[in-house]
Amino acid sequence: AQSVTQLDSQVPVFEEAPVELRCNYSSSVSVYLFWYVQYPNQGLQLLLKYLSGSTLVKGINGFEAEFNKSQTSFHLRKPSVHISDTAEYFCAVSVGFQKLVFGTGTRLLVSP
Amino acid sequence: SQTIHQWPATLVQPVGSPLSLECTVEGTSNPNLYWYRQAAGRGLQLLFYSVGIGQISSEVPQNLSASRPQDRQFILSSKKLLLSDSGFYLCAWSLKTMNTEAFFGQGTRLTVV
């Protein structure tokens, strides 16, 4: 069965510093990968997705992620974070068309 | 454009009381529908998903049930709430294609006291 691991439950970073949020997945078949962001007491918003093609995917708000099949990873990066990026970030994998499986989330804390 | 409505936004219920959370989708037909629960520090847990009217799949055994009486309506229910049912409940929908993402409602914060 497919699963997603987000090893970092919390990542503190200073404003304007780069950040990487890690995501590893396990699946024996081709997967589709997603990153979502959740602001406090709100639903989830899609940041970016990998379906096929280029392994470097660009999303909204300056985020990007790189699909690495050999390492079964889909890490999220941003070269310079803002205070407004403080939120919880979820990696998810989809196999087939019925459901998404989410990781446990990483809380990004950006301080001045 | 498609929109998803979920209500209420917050709910405080006593232990043993019933529950009904409703979710409706507009602007699309025959979507897949999902209920997720988010407990503190535990990420999103898929509770139920539905691929059509009256078709409900349960992911985990629990005190909750789901129903889909209409194509774009998804209801989460309980006959008797437990303290452990507290959490943030999210409804979502997706298209029936291989590479689709899910679109989420704003969530319901349920506190069982």
HADDOCK unambig.tbl for C-alpha pairs under 7 A between the chains (distance, minus, plus):
assign (segid A and resid 32 and name CA) (segid B and resid 99 and name CA) 6.21 0.50 0.50
assign (segid A and resid 42 and name CA) (segid B and resid 106 and name CA) 4.98 0.50 0.50
assign (segid A and resid 42 and name CA) (segid B and resid 107 and name CA) 6.25 0.50 0.50
assign (segid A and resid 43 and name CA) (segid B and resid 90 and name CA) 6.83 0.50 0.50
assign (segid A and resid 43 and name CA) (segid B and resid 104 and name CA) 5.63 0.50 0.50
assign (segid A and resid 43 and name CA) (segid B and resid 105 and name CA) 5.51 0.50 0.50
assign (segid A and resid 43 and name CA) (segid B and resid 106 and name CA) 4.24 0.50 0.50
assign (segid A and resid 43 and name CA) (segid B and resid 107 and name CA) 5.62 0.50 0.50
assign (segid A and resid 44 and name CA) (segid B and resid 104 and name CA) 5.75 0.50 0.50
assign (segid A and resid 51 and name CA) (segid B and resid 99 and name CA) 6.28 0.50 0.50
assign (segid A and resid 96 and name CA) (segid B and resid 98 and name CA) 5.34 0.50 0.50
assign (segid A and resid 97 and name CA) (segid B and resid 96 and name CA) 5.84 0.50 0.50
assign (segid A and resid 97 and name CA) (segid B and resid 97 and name CA) 5.50 0.50 0.50
assign (segid A and resid 97 and name CA) (segid B and resid 98 and name CA) 4.57 0.50 0.50
assign (segid A and resid 97 and name CA) (segid B and resid 99 and name CA) 6.92 0.50 0.50
assign (segid A and resid 102 and name CA) (segid B and resid 44 and name CA) 6.09 0.50 0.50
assign (segid A and resid 103 and name CA) (segid B and resid 43 and name CA) 6.25 0.50 0.50
assign (segid A and resid 104 and name CA) (segid B and resid 42 and name CA) 5.43 0.50 0.50
assign (segid A and resid 104 and name CA) (segid B and resid 43 and name CA) 3.73 0.50 0.50
assign (segid A and resid 104 and name CA) (segid B and resid 44 and name CA) 6.60 0.50 0.50
assign (segid A and resid 105 and name CA) (segid B and resid 43 and name CA) 5.48 0.50 0.50
